[in-house]
Structures are given as structure tokens and as C-alpha cells.
Amino acid sequence: MTPSTRLDATFAALADPTRRAILARLVTGEASVNELARPFDMSQPAISKHLKVLEGAGLISRGRDAQRRPCRLSAQPLADANEWLERYRKIWEANFARLDNLLEEMKAEERARPKSRRRARGAKR
């Protein structure tokens, strides 16, 4: 699976609120399918479908403990998604910083104008 395909699978899995809730539960530790299904008003097969999507995206792994198949969070795909998002966060922050600077310059220009010009200009609007 290419990095782009893995990222697509991660975001597709995260698009569903039930799957996000399952991941939030797994942050506290491993859980069985029954334990994961408990808070939801859906059948165990429906929960199993969500788990298959999460497993396919690499977000969870399932072990074997006698009859139990505990699910565990796999953090690497989330770290990869965060790394991808982080690049864009830096761009957004730089854009906001430039906007802040522009607004400060505009405020400084406004303060530098004589009061009479400021009132006259405001009256035109």
C-alpha cells in the first residue's frame, strides 16, 4: 500500500463518527468486540464491519486471547495523518500571521491620520 493509499484509508475510516468513537475507546486500552459494541445501538455484525474498516486502514489490530479477540489501537496511521495535516497547519499559520501584520499596519495608518481626516472619511461611509 502506498503512503497516499494509506492516508486515503485513514481519512475514510475517520470519516465515520462510530469509528472515531471506537478509536476513542481504544485509547484507554484494548477491548473485545462486545465491549466496543456496548455503547452503540447496533448489532455486533454492524460493529464488526466498522472494525474491519479500521483494521483495513491499519488503525487497529486484533489479537487472540483464548476465545477472545481483543482490539488494540495502532497509532502509526494517525501519526502519518497528523504529519500530513501539520504541513498545512504551518501554511495556515503563516497566512494568518501575514493577515495579522496587515491588520496591524492598517491600524497604525489609521492612528497616524489626523483626527479630522478620520472623521471626514468615516462620514462618507
MODELLER restraints for C-alpha pairs under 7 A, 6 or more apart:
rsr = mdl.restraints
at = mdl.atoms
rsr.add(forms.Gaussian(group=physical.xy_distance, feature=features.Distance(at['CA:6:A'], at['CA:57:A']), mean=6.58, stdev=0.5))
rsr.add(forms.Gaussian(group=physical.xy_distance, feature=features.Distance(at['CA:7:A'], at['CA:81:A']), mean=6.29, stdev=0.5))
rsr.add(forms.Gaussian(group=physical.xy_distance, feature=features.Distance(at['CA:9:A'], at['CA:57:A']), mean=5.00, stdev=0.5))
rsr.add(forms.Gaussian(group=physical.xy_distance, feature=features.Distance(at['CA:10:A'], at['CA:57:A']), mean=5.33, stdev=0.5))
rsr.add(forms.Gaussian(group=physical.xy_distance, feature=features.Distance(at['CA:10:A'], at['CA:77:A']), mean=6.47, stdev=0.5))
rsr.add(forms.Gaussian(group=physical.xy_distance, feature=features.Distance(at['CA:13:A'], at['CA:19:A']), mean=6.72, stdev=0.5))
rsr.add(forms.Gaussian(group=physical.xy_distance, feature=features.Distance(at['CA:13:A'], at['CA:53:A']), mean=6.21, stdev=0.5))
rsr.add(forms.Gaussian(group=physical.xy_distance, feature=features.Distance(at['CA:13:A'], at['CA:54:A']), mean=5.92, stdev=0.5))
rsr.add(forms.Gaussian(group=physical.xy_distance, feature=features.Distance(at['CA:13:A'], at['CA:57:A']), mean=6.75, stdev=0.5))
rsr.add(forms.Gaussian(group=physical.xy_distance, feature=features.Distance(at['CA:14:A'], at['CA:20:A']), mean=5.76, stdev=0.5))
rsr.add(forms.Gaussian(group=physical.xy_distance, feature=features.Distance(at['CA:19:A'], at['CA:50:A']), mean=6.18, stdev=0.5))
rsr.add(forms.Gaussian(group=physical.xy_distance, feature=features.Distance(at['CA:22:A'], at['CA:36:A']), mean=6.48, stdev=0.5))
rsr.add(forms.Gaussian(group=physical.xy_distance, feature=features.Distance(at['CA:23:A'], at['CA:73:A']), mean=6.76, stdev=0.5))
rsr.add(forms.Gaussian(group=physical.xy_distance, feature=features.Distance(at['CA:26:A'], at['CA:72:A']), mean=6.24, stdev=0.5))
rsr.add(forms.Gaussian(group=physical.xy_distance, feature=features.Distance(at['CA:26:A'], at['CA:73:A']), mean=5.63, stdev=0.5))
rsr.add(forms.Gaussian(group=physical.xy_distance, feature=features.Distance(at['CA:27:A'], at['CA:73:A']), mean=6.58, stdev=0.5))
rsr.add(forms.Gaussian(group=physical.xy_distance, feature=features.Distance(at['CA:29:A'], at['CA:72:A']), mean=6.85, stdev=0.5))
rsr.add(forms.Gaussian(group=physical.xy_distance, feature=features.Distance(at['CA:30:A'], at['CA:70:A']), mean=5.93, stdev=0.5))
rsr.add(forms.Gaussian(group=physical.xy_distance, feature=features.Distance(at['CA:30:A'], at['CA:71:A']), mean=5.32, stdev=0.5))
rsr.add(forms.Gaussian(group=physical.xy_distance, feature=features.Distance(at['CA:30:A'], at['CA:72:A']), mean=4.70, stdev=0.5))
rsr.add(forms.Gaussian(group=physical.xy_distance, feature=features.Distance(at['CA:31:A'], at['CA:70:A']), mean=5.16, stdev=0.5))
rsr.add(forms.Gaussian(group=physical.xy_distance, feature=features.Distance(at['CA:31:A'], at['CA:71:A']), mean=5.39, stdev=0.5))
rsr.add(forms.Gaussian(group=physical.xy_distance, feature=features.Distance(at['CA:32:A'], at['CA:68:A']), mean=6.76, stdev=0.5))
rsr.add(forms.Gaussian(group=physical.xy_distance, feature=features.Distance(at['CA:32:A'], at['CA:69:A']), mean=6.09, stdev=0.5))
rsr.add(forms.Gaussian(group=physical.xy_distance, feature=features.Distance(at['CA:32:A'], at['CA:70:A']), mean=4.50, stdev=0.5))
rsr.add(forms.Gaussian(group=physical.xy_distance, feature=features.Distance(at['CA:32:A'], at['CA:71:A']), mean=6.02, stdev=0.5))
rsr.add(forms.Gaussian(group=physical.xy_distance, feature=features.Distance(at['CA:37:A'], at['CA:44:A']), mean=6.25, stdev=0.5))
rsr.add(forms.Gaussian(group=physical.xy_distance, feature=features.Distance(at['CA:37:A'], at['CA:47:A']), mean=6.02, stdev=0.5))
rsr.add(forms.Gaussian(group=physical.xy_distance, feature=features.Distance(at['CA:54:A'], at['CA:60:A']), mean=5.81, stdev=0.5))
rsr.add(forms.Gaussian(group=physical.xy_distance, feature=features.Distance(at['CA:55:A'], at['CA:61:A']), mean=5.93, stdev=0.5))
rsr.add(forms.Gaussian(group=physical.xy_distance, feature=features.Distance(at['CA:58:A'], at['CA:74:A']), mean=6.64, stdev=0.5))
rsr.add(forms.Gaussian(group=physical.xy_distance, feature=features.Distance(at['CA:58:A'], at['CA:77:A']), mean=6.44, stdev=0.5))
rsr.add(forms.Gaussian(group=physical.xy_distance, feature=features.Distance(at['CA:59:A'], at['CA:73:A']), mean=6.08, stdev=0.5))
rsr.add(forms.Gaussian(group=physical.xy_distance, feature=features.Distance(at['CA:59:A'], at['CA:74:A']), mean=4.87, stdev=0.5))
rsr.add(forms.Gaussian(group=physical.xy_distance, feature=features.Distance(at['CA:59:A'], at['CA:75:A']), mean=6.52, stdev=0.5))
rsr.add(forms.Gaussian(group=physical.xy_distance, feature=features.Distance(at['CA:59:A'], at['CA:77:A']), mean=6.04, stdev=0.5))
rsr.add(forms.Gaussian(group=physical.xy_distance, feature=features.Distance(at['CA:60:A'], at['CA:71:A']), mean=6.42, stdev=0.5))
rsr.add(forms.Gaussian(group=physical.xy_distance, feature=features.Distance(at['CA:60:A'], at['CA:72:A']), mean=5.36, stdev=0.5))
rsr.add(forms.Gaussian(group=physical.xy_distance, feature=features.Distance(at['CA:60:A'], at['CA:73:A']), mean=4.52, stdev=0.5))
rsr.add(forms.Gaussian(group=physical.xy_distance, feature=features.Distance(at['CA:60:A'], at['CA:74:A']), mean=4.85, stdev=0.5))
rsr.add(forms.Gaussian(group=physical.xy_distance, feature=features.Distance(at['CA:61:A'], at['CA:71:A']), mean=5.68, stdev=0.5))
rsr.add(forms.Gaussian(group=physical.xy_distance, feature=features.Distance(at['CA:61:A'], at['CA:72:A']), mean=5.29, stdev=0.5))
rsr.add(forms.Gaussian(group=physical.xy_distance, feature=features.Distance(at['CA:61:A'], at['CA:73:A']), mean=6.56, stdev=0.5))
rsr.add(forms.Gaussian(group=physical.xy_distance, feature=features.Distance(at['CA:61:A'], at['CA:74:A']), mean=6.48, stdev=0.5))
rsr.add(forms.Gaussian(group=physical.xy_distance, feature=features.Distance(at['CA:62:A'], at['CA:69:A']), mean=6.01, stdev=0.5))
rsr.add(forms.Gaussian(group=physical.xy_distance, feature=features.Distance(at['CA:62:A'], at['CA:70:A']), mean=5.58, stdev=0.5))
rsr.add(forms.Gaussian(group=physical.xy_distance, feature=features.Distance(at['CA:62:A'], at['CA:71:A']), mean=4.48, stdev=0.5))
rsr.add(forms.Gaussian(group=physical.xy_distance, feature=features.Distance(at['CA:62:A'], at['CA:72:A']), mean=6.24, stdev=0.5))
rsr.add(forms.Gaussian(group=physical.xy_distance, feature=features.Distance(at['CA:63:A'], at['CA:69:A']), mean=5.34, stdev=0.5))
rsr.add(forms.Gaussian(group=physical.xy_distance, feature=features.Distance(at['CA:63:A'], at['CA:70:A']), mean=5.46, stdev=0.5))
rsr.add(forms.Gaussian(group=physical.xy_distance, feature=features.Distance(at['CA:63:A'], at['CA:71:A']), mean=6.51, stdev=0.5))
rsr.add(forms.Gaussian(group=physical.xy_distance, feature=features.Distance(at['CA:64:A'], at['CA:70:A']), mean=6.61, stdev=0.5))
